Amino acid sequence: MSKFALGLSSFAILLGLLAIRIPIGVSMFAVGAGALLWLEGPAPLLGLMKSGPFDTFGNYSFSVIPLF
């Protein structure tokens, strides 16, 4: 399956998940994780899930929100 076909089918799956009232964030995560698994395998997905939250919330702009 080409990357373009995977993108189109992922978009259709995303719309289907939203149509059955699954929250947007969960739907986007599921479709994105599934596409990354399909294209690259489990190692990059696990690496991203390990370092992604710290990289996002360790940012200074997010750390000052609780201090406000």
C-alpha positions in Angstrom: 0.0 0.0 0.0 1.4 3.4 -0.9 1.7 6.2 1.5 -1.0 8.2 -0.3 -3.4 5.3 -0.1 -2.6 4.8 3.5 -3.3 8.5 4.1 -6.6 8.3 2.4 -7.7 5.2 4.3 -6.5 6.7 7.6 -8.6 9.8 7.0 -11.6 7.6 6.3 -11.0 5.6 9.4 -10.6 8.8 11.4 -14.0 10.1 10.1 -15.5 6.7 10.9 -14.2 6.8 14.4 -15.6 10.3 14.9 -18.9 9.3 13.4 -19.3 6.7 16.1 -18.6 9.4 18.7 -15.1 8.4 19.9 -13.3 11.5 21.2 -11.1 13.4 18.7 -7.9 13.0 20.6 -8.3 9.3 21.0 -9.3 8.9 17.4 -6.3 10.9 16.1 -3.9 9.0 18.4 -5.3 5.6 17.3 -5.1 6.5 13.6 -1.6 8.1 13.8 -0.2 5.2 15.9 -1.7 2.7 13.5 -0.2 4.4 10.5 3.2 4.7 12.2 3.1 1.1 13.1 2.2 0.2 9.5 5.0 2.3 7.9 7.9 2.0 10.4 7.1 -0.8 12.9 6.9 -0.7 16.7 10.3 0.7 17.6 9.8 4.3 16.5 6.3 4.4 18.0 7.6 3.2 21.4 10.5 5.7 21.3 8.1 8.5 20.5 5.7 7.5 23.3 8.7 7.3 25.7 10.2 10.8 25.0 7.2 12.7 23.5 5.4 13.6 26.8 8.5 14.9 28.5 9.6 16.9 25.5 6.1 18.5 25.3 5.5 19.2 29.0 9.1 20.0 29.9 8.9 23.0 27.7 9.1 26.3 29.6 5.9 27.7 28.2 3.9 24.7 29.7 5.7 24.8 33.0 4.6 28.4 33.8 0.9 27.6 33.5 0.6 26.0 37.0 2.5 29.0 38.4 0.0 31.4 37.0 
